[in-house]
Each structure stands twice: as C-alpha cells, then as structure tokens.
C-alpha cells in the first residue's frame, strides 16, 4: 500500500533528524508547515530551548498579510525569525525543513532568512 502524504513527511523528517542536531554555537532552524500556516523556530537541542520563533499565527504578521498560506507569508516569517535570531546573537543555523520538500513556501522562508542575515 502506498503511504499517505503525511506518513511520507513524517518518514522524511525522522530520517533528517537522525543527522541534523542543533548546538549552542549552531542551533537548528526548524520549519513546520500546515495547510494554512507556517512556523519557524530556532532551537538549541542540547539545552532543549527555543531561542527564537516566528509564525503566521502572530497578530502583527497575520494582520499585514492577505493570506497566511502563500510564499509571501513564508518570506515574512523567514525575515522575522532571522531578525529575532540575530538580535540574540545567532548568525549560523542548521536548516531542518521538517520533512517537507525544499520547494514553495519552505524555500521562500529559507531564502528570506538567508537574505536577512542567517548563514545556513
């Protein structure tokens, strides 16, 4: 039987997480993408702490967008998470695409974060 789309995403995510770990010097930029929203977190896996985060669920982001489920919204979240990480002194991260393919909204978030100053 063919796995569902969600099962494929979870499988890819587990496979990726075996290799990708965030450290205090180089934390992990983790992406969660749903049908309507996108969430990005900068995580230190050693101390199990979220250092910075941004989401389309935040009122200031949500109010400035016509839709939260497109590449423009993802770019806005990417810029915001990069600004918040740089404000805390984080410039280098490891990218964790959360099992999603590097395409569309995930790609636009990553490119916006790079342009805002994060080094992947």
KOLVEXRO-542642 format. One record per residue (C-alpha): residue in one letter; x, y, z. Coordinates in pm, whole numbers, padded with zeros to 5 digits, always signed. Last residue first. Layout:
BEGIN
aXYZ/...
//
This chain:
BEGIN
x+02289+02807+00674/x+02403+03163+00750/x+02129+03398+00872/x+02148+03759+00752/x+01805+03877+00634/x+01880+03743+00286/x+01935+03395+00430/x+01609+03411+00627/x+01423+03521+00312/x+01576+03232+00116/x+01475+02977+00380/x+01118+03106+00405/x+01082+03110+00023/x+01211+02751+00002/x+00968+02621+00265/x+00677+02801+00096/x+00744+02661-00249/x+01009+02390-00263/x+01260+02222-00035/x+01033+01920+00025/x+00881+01891+00369/x+01023+01653+00629/x+01066+01931+00882/x+01288+02151+00667/x+01565+02146+00929/x+01830+02407+00844/x+02138+02427+01066/x+02198+02779+01191/x+02469+03046+01194/x+02408+03410+01289/x+02274+03385+01644/x+02347+03687+01864/x+02002+03724+02024/x+01909+04010+01789/x+02033+03791+01502/x+01778+03526+01598/x+01491+03777+01613/x+01583+03928+01278/x+01615+03583+01119/x+01276+03475+01260/x+01115+03789+01116/x+01271+03760+00772/x+01166+03397+00740/x+00813+03472+00866/x+00773+03747+00603/x+00904+03516+00333/x+00656+03249+00437/x+00368+03497+00415/x+00476+03596+00065/x+00507+03229-00034/x+00142+03156+00042/x-00078+03018+00319/x-00118+03315+00555/x-00328+03516+00312/x-00387+03892+00276/x-00095+03968+00505/x-00020+04258+00743/x-00274+04146+01004/x-00132+03793+01027/x+00222+03912+01093/x+00128+04152+01375/x-00126+03902+01518/x+00115+03606+01533/x-00033+03295+01367/x+00188+03341+01060/x+00474+03230+01282/x+00806+03340+01423/x+01046+03184+01673/x+01368+03248+01859/x+01578+03061+02117/x+01362+02753+02166/x+01532+02550+02438/x+01621+02182+02463/x+01959+02255+02627/x+02148+02042+02375/x+01883+02075+02102/x+01919+02454+02075/x+01618+02552+01862/x+01550+02837+01618/x+01181+02809+01537/x+00979+02866+01219/x+00601+02824+01187/x+00392+02818+00870/x+00015+02850+00838/x-00291+02741+00638/x-00218+02394+00503/x+00043+02324+00769/x+00416+02383+00753/x+00652+02334+01047/x+01008+02455+00997/x+01305+02408+01230/x+01610+02632+01227/x+01858+02428+01433/x+02118+02594+01653/x+02485+02649+01560/x+02700+02754+01857/x+02452+02629+02120/x+02410+02307+01919/x+02127+02199+01691/x+02119+01847+01556/x+02057+01728+01198/x+02160+01371+01113/x+01895+01148+01271/x+01654+01439+01236/x+01658+01406+00857/x+01539+01044+00858/x+01269+01126+01112/x+01150+01419+00899/x+01148+01214+00579/x+00929+00948+00746/x+00697+01210+00896/x+00652+01376+00554/x+00585+01041+00385/x+00330+00948+00652/x+00157+01283+00597/x+00132+01224+00221/x-00018+00881+00275/x+00189+00569+00225/x+00119+00349-00082/x+00000+00000+00000/
//
